[in-house]
Amino acid sequence: MNLPVIIDIIIGLVFIYLTLSLLASEIQELIATVWQWRAEHLKKSIEVLISGGSEGAKDPLQLKRVGQLAHSIYANPIIKDLNQGAKGLLSEGFRSVTHRMGDFYHGVTGTKNVFGNKSSGPSYIPAECFSASLLETLKVSSLLSSISKTRLERFKDLQLAQIQQIGQNLSLPDATKPIIEQEFRWLNAEFNRVVEDYQNNLASLNNSLDRMSEKLGFYIKDSQVYLPETELAGREFQRQMAFVKARFDSRNERMALLGQLQPSFSNLLNTVKKSQESAAEIMELKEESPIYQQIQETLDSMPESLKRSLYILAQRAEKSGGDTQEQLQRFQKEIEIWFDQSMERASGVYKRNARGVAILLGTAIAVAANADSIHIINRLSKDSMLRSTVNVYAEQLVEKNAKTKLDNLTSLRKVQKDVDIALDEVALPFGWSEQNSLERDAKGNLLWLALISKLFGWILSGVAISMGAAFWFEALNKIINIRNAGKKPPSSTES
């Protein structure tokens, strides 16, 4: 047997594997759609991520929190809108049937529906959507904003109390006291207006402190009119108010003040390691306050593993400094990276699982179609007409789809149409016809040897089919190109 014949046999064998792989791909895609394999695997992978890796949470309470948080994330409109519903009577009908089949599968196998009271979920979630949904579900932005507003309110009260005390400690004439008190009432009203604007999101924290500093400057200037600098009270007032105003105007003091007023998420998470009393003290909130109750509710909904993970990510985000908004944006980016890395591992697990299913499915197809690789090779090596016919159709298939890549269902079906044409014209050496029967293979040999050979041939075909249509199409393309390149006559050059 010369080399061109061997290459023709290989091309014929690869073409048959491609034919059966296309069928396997269609079946596996249908099964994956009906049973929601990709969507279910994605949801379970997110639960593993929340529960702290492959080991996951062991405590029943933690497991319950993991499930509830995952359902909450999926219920968020950002994720919910990714699961596009079918449109049209036919599409909706098919989707309804697949959902009923999925319910039947869960009922028979005793497995739970990971989507809760929903029938399906998205098969893919972008990292930025997951990050935004997680932060929104945990109400991180609103919690940090609420704490900052509460701290600014408390800071305002402390500053006003200090300023009022400075005024009361001054030895002022009876005629001057009402004027200073009136100036203080004006400052009090202005500080309250600044805080109210910040609480209504009409100004930034830095801008609010600038406005307080400006109002305080007006108060000091107006008050000094009635407190001559030559008098002891006037000089003492100027000295003490200079310390108060430096808290707003000094660059270092302002940075320290912003750090105190702007809460960090890592600090918020770290409070749960302490008692509730110390947590309330650190967050500068009263335990009976709505904000504190909201914080505790959010923290209680998070499994311990997620608190640890987010604490580490939050610390990374806070290393570069900046205000709360900048830190929150970096924190969201850190969550996206964390999610992408986890999904890469989850994708590898899914591919390994899909590979195992593909081998089982490929073997089942090989048995059902009686695709015995040993018998196929024997037929192709002995039947030159069959070999040449299969090669012709294989070459036509490659020529028609030279630029096609079998990376989606549409391209698979395009190649499938061309393969179907070939199947209508040539009887490939598989199937349960008399030519491919076990008795014919066993002629002149022991039946049990023929049976062992056929079983081995089926397994070999099953493994080959599991390699996928894309693999065999690319292999067919390369082999035919190499063979055609070898057939070209060598070019001659004139001397």
Disulfide bonds with the S-S distance in Angstrom:
none
